[in-house]
Amino acid sequence: MAVAIMGFKLPQRLKKHGVSKLLRKCTLPLTGKGCIKKVLTDLAFLEIKQGKFHLLERAPGVSVEEIIKLTAGELVVPAHVPEMIL
């Protein structure tokens, strides 16, 4: 039995000029639409469900407000977002 977790790590969430890499819609050619289910960035750990980013955890020292500000795609934020344990 094989198990695969489809995820992607973005070392930095922003492009050079402060533009978010987490967009509402992909602007590049797609080779595997819907394959990525979770994303880990320098700011947060997110899950992608129904076309929205769901905030699961935040990096140490990063506020939820900062994550909201730096995410261009639709973001679902629960009442409590725990800090990652590194």
C-alpha positions in Angstrom: 0.0 0.0 0.0 1.4 3.4 -1.0 0.5 6.7 0.6 1.2 10.1 -0.9 0.7 13.4 0.6 0.4 16.0 -2.1 2.0 19.1 -0.8 4.2 21.9 -1.8 6.8 24.1 0.1 7.2 27.7 -0.9 10.4 28.9 0.8 9.1 32.5 0.6 5.5 33.4 0.3 6.2 36.7 -1.7 7.7 37.4 -5.0 10.5 40.0 -5.4 8.3 43.1 -5.2 6.1 42.0 -2.3 3.5 40.2 -4.6 1.9 37.1 -3.0 2.5 33.7 -4.6 -0.7 32.4 -3.1 -3.2 33.6 -5.7 -7.0 33.2 -6.3 -6.2 31.6 -9.7 -3.1 30.1 -11.2 -1.6 32.2 -13.9 0.8 29.5 -15.2 -0.1 26.5 -17.4 -1.4 23.7 -15.2 -0.1 20.2 -15.4 -1.9 18.7 -12.4 -4.9 20.8 -11.4 -6.1 20.1 -7.9 -3.1 17.8 -7.0 -1.7 20.1 -4.3 -3.6 19.8 -1.0 -1.3 21.5 1.5 1.2 24.3 1.3 4.0 25.2 3.7 5.5 28.7 3.5 7.8 30.8 5.6 4.7 32.3 7.3 2.1 29.5 7.6 0.9 26.0 6.9 -2.3 26.0 4.8 -4.7 23.4 3.3 -6.4 23.9 0.0 -10.1 22.9 0.0 -12.8 23.9 -2.4 -10.5 26.5 -4.0 -9.7 28.3 -0.7 -6.7 28.4 1.5 -7.5 27.2 5.0 -5.0 28.5 7.7 -3.9 25.6 9.8 -0.8 26.9 11.7 1.3 30.1 11.7 5.1 30.4 11.9 6.6 31.5 15.3 6.3 35.2 15.7 3.9 35.7 12.7 0.5 37.2 13.4 -2.7 36.0 11.7 -3.2 39.6 10.5 0.2 39.5 8.7 -0.8 36.2 7.0 -4.2 37.7 5.9 -2.4 40.8 4.5 0.1 38.8 2.5 -2.3 36.2 1.0 -3.9 37.2 -2.3 -6.1 34.1 -2.6 -9.3 33.6 -0.5 -8.2 32.6 3.0 -10.4 30.9 5.6 -9.2 31.7 9.2 -10.5 29.7 12.2 -11.1 31.4 15.5 -7.8 30.0 16.9 -4.7 29.5 14.8 -1.9 27.7 16.7 1.8 28.5 16.3 3.9 25.9 14.6 6.1 23.8 16.9 9.5 23.6 15.2 
